[in-house]
């Protein structure tokens, strides 16, 4: 596919894509620790998330996304980078797969925590961590969004 056709398709997908809600749960207990209904996929601003600092003590975190798409997406995937003071601390890669046009979907992923000895205290991280999420249709970048995390 030509670059302009790819770009046009990416713009169409983003125009029809909406992150309806998201939550973060303790991966062991299933208890919801944070939830938000702001569309954090929008690339035109740096979003803010105020997340309970106790999430950093979880052995794993379950992230659940609910999203809608007006258009078919052949292979939805995300690449996320946890950036602290302009340095990438962690990278995560997730693949949802095919998205039916005019559908609403829920996607749950488990993120394993680093060992407790490697964890940076919430007080040092708060406001200095940005989670950059790139949304792809196969290998075509659709959008990049950023969320600055404050641990409360």
C-alpha positions, 0 to 999 in steps of 0.5 A: 500500500502506498504511503499516502493510502496508508496515512489516509487509512490510518486517519480514517481508523483514528477518526472512528476509534474511541476508547470508552473506558479503561480500568486497572486491577490488582492482577491477583485479587481482581480489585479495581484500583483505578478507572477512567472514562476519558478517551485516552487514545486521543493524540492531541493532548497529554492526558493525566491519570491519577493512579493509587500508589498501591498499584506499584505493590501489585505482583501483576496488574490487569488492564481492561480497555473497552473501545469502539471502532466504526471501521475494520482494523485488520490487526490492532496492536499497541506498543507502550513505553514507560518513560521516566525523565525522558528515559524508556524504563519498560516497553510492552507489546500487545496484540488484539487482532481483527476488529469488526467494523461498527463494533465495541470490544473489551480487551484485557491484558496482564502486566507482570511487575518488576521485582520489588527490589527494582521498583522506584518509589511512587514519590520519585515517579509521580508526575515524571512518568509518561506512558506513550501508547502507539496504536497500529493497524498491522505495521501502520501507525494510526496514533500516538497518545501520552498519559502522564501518571501521578501516583496518589 
